[in-house]
Amino acid sequence: MDGSFEPRLEDRRLLTGAGSFLDDEIAPGAVWAVFVRSPYAFADIDGIDLSAALAAPGVLAVLTAADLEAAGIGTVSVPIPVPGAPAMAAPPRPSLATGAVRHVGEAVAMVVAESEAAARDAAELAAVDYAPRDAVADIARAAEAGAPQLYPDVPGNLAVDWRPHGGTADERAALDRIFAGAAHVARVRLVNQRIAMAPLEPRAAVAAYDAAADRYVLHVASQSAFAMRQHVARTMGLPVEKLRIVSGDVGGAFGMRTSGYPEYPAMLLAAKRLGRPVRWRSTRQEGFVTDNQARDTVIEGRLALDRDGRFLALDIDCLAALGAYHTSHGAFIATVNFARCLPCMYDIPAIGLRIRCLFTNTVPTGPYRGAGRPEANYCVERLVDEAARLTGIDRIALRRRNLIAPECMPYKTAVGTTYDSGEFPALFDEALARADIAGFAARRTASQAAGKRRGLGVSCFLEIAGGQPGEGAAIGFPGQSKLLLAIGVQASGQGHRTVYRRLVADRLGIPADSIEVAHGDSDDEIPSAGAVASRSTMSVGGAVAAAVDAVIEQGRHLAAHVLEAAAADIHYRDGVFEIAGTDRNVALFELAERAGTFGESLDTRSSYDAVSSFPNGVHIAEVEIDPGTGRTALAAYTCVDDCGRVLQPVLVEGQVQGGVAQGAGQALLEWAQYDADSAQLVAGSFMDYAMPRADDLPDIVSDLRPVPCATNPLGVKGVGEAGTTASLAAVMNAVADAGAVIDMPATPERVWRALQPKQAE
């Protein structure tokens, strides 16, 4: 692949209204489900009277936790383990609440009726006797003595206490000696506020049951039909072959569609009992109190430096909110993903780390674009700016002084990872030049003349991408000179059909329009962990490359049979197998058709386990603040990224820009704020929750300085999380440089209050 521009295959269909999203799913005879949800953040359930709901017009069934328990449906929480954690408290999460509710919006019952309106009216008639209890939404308060306890067998609300580095007495003593002897110690305390994911397409599902096959079918937006099936089948207590997951187009995922939710098992059970498909469509208000949320951490960090400004040690203590229950990856993200991004692009020889994951009476947290990476980078980059202020060393010079040199690659970090490649100093200098740092003083003077305060923020980021588990790919030849590529990851805007079709076309030397790409059906049996963690091109690309190689190798043997030659003499080039040095050949598609006549096939399945890679880059933001109102405008944004070999520049640019938009949204606008006393979600609609819009963003200047990855055959590193990982620190360091040293989000009120003493001066 030469990286030249190619329009995305997906665009025309999606932009002309020909997409097939969940609400477009045709399900003849379907009935509708509506959920009765708790208005309390924490309460015992003393009783439920559903008689009026059952008697309402059009109602077919009402299910409660007792129905699900009788059917053998188990916990929705299936958290993956945290390596090195001494223990993990993992209370069960029922599909429908039993005994108590632990966050606003938790489902207590499900009403099924002939129409959505009838189900909604009947749900209003459900009488639930709640006994409210004191709730806790704030992560710092949840860790305090005397805080409300969500579970009697989880003291202190503590689910995980993870100390992978600096955890033993000897390690802690050694770290403390470094800090005690350091010339300078920079310190920060940072609140990474809770985020609502709010995808363009709300969650929805259609559940069905095939009585003849004794098999369930769930149509649901996912990031991998295969991974979704694993989760839902486990909750249902089913062998995986008894469940099929089908995903069509997906209107935004960002991590929130990686695993199952409580609604799906209840719907599947109702579909079996009623013998009819069951539909459910979340309202936007429901989404705010049921979809996984993200971030919600409090981080205390310190950075030790010598007299010359060299970094000696990093020590981080973090509290991370899980919400009321575990999601599949919530604890893993807060711990392992966070740690594996350290020490970012800097040479820091010693690292101490403690992360405590706690339960709170809030919506559970899960993967969201970046998933631990932005939190880690934000902490390090805010510390570096604080170190520059403390030491008096210019922040640009301080960063340059501590960047890992290219001759140190491969670089073994203090947390045990190994960076395989990277040219951090050259990338840093290129970003500074591209952002015209030399001209910033003049721009700041111009802003001052206009009565504004201008700030500049730098963020050197590094993240982890790829890794286990692996991905699969299958190549089939259905006839009519067509090749079918089946993959397990589910696209939600990344352009998978475009990039993987071209990858196969280039490696086989065949026309791209002869290739079709399929995904979104667990019946394809393509192993997949999903389109998450910037891993798809690396992992799926590796599987696709292996499948192509297998097709060529198998084809050589079949061509040898057809051409009556030795396999060693068969060469493949541009869609043709030929005997070297002769004009005797057979085309790929002809060979695929002829293979069937003697009981052979070119159909191939392959998998690939990608070793982790480390995308990196430098992002530079400029903000302009109106001190009279506190309004902060993102005046300029420049980024230079190393995502390894670039297969499709237009897709890379789109990923970076989208990530920057989401990161800037968190830095300046977004906050899923809960009331401290009631744990009610205060920002529970788009009237209260501020999403970034086009006029909140400048023209993002995005450049690439790729250094091929050395650990996978395509040389790619990943780019999906880059913009979000880098932008939090870039924007907030710029806000601080303009005079407002505050936590996110930098709302006008917060900025205005921070500037008041400076205004008086």
Secondary structure, 3 states (H helix, E strand, C coil): CCCCCCCCCHHHHHHCCCCCCHHHCCCCCCEEEEEEECCCCCEEEEEEECHHHHHCCCEEEEECHHHHHHCCCCCCCCCCCCCCCCCCCCCCCCCCCCCEECCCCCEEEEEEECCHHHHHHHHCCCEEEEEECCCCCCHHHHCCCCCCCCCCCCHHHEEEEEEEECCCHHHHHHHHHHHHHCCEEEEEEEEEEEEECCCCCCCEEEEEEECCCCEEEEEECCCEHHHHHHHHHHHHCCCHHHEEEECCCCCCCCCCCCCCCCHHHHHHHHHHHHCCCEEEECCHHHHHHHCCEEEEEEEEEEEEECCCCCEEEEEEEEEEEEECCCCCCHHHHHHHHHHCCCCCCECCCEEEEEEEEEECCCCCECCCCCCCHHHHHHHHHHHHHHHHHHHCCCHHHHHHHHECCHHHCCEECCCCCEECCCCHHHHHHHHHHHCCHHHHHHHHHHHHHCCCEEEEEEEEEECCECCCCCEEEEEEEEECCEEEEEECECCCCCCHHHHHHHHHHHHHCCCHHHEEEECCEHHHCCCCCCCCCCCHHHHHHHHHHHHHHHHHHHHHHHHHHHHCCCHHHEEEECCEEEECCCCCEEEHHHHHHHHHHHCCCCCEEEEECCCCECCEEEEEEEEEECCCCCCEEEEEEEEEEECECCCCHHHHHHHHHHHHHHHHHHHHCCCCCECCCCCCECCCCCCCCCCCCHHHCCCCEEEECCCCCCCCCCCECCCCCHHHHHHHHHHHHHHHHCCCCCCCCCCHHHHHHHHHHHHHC
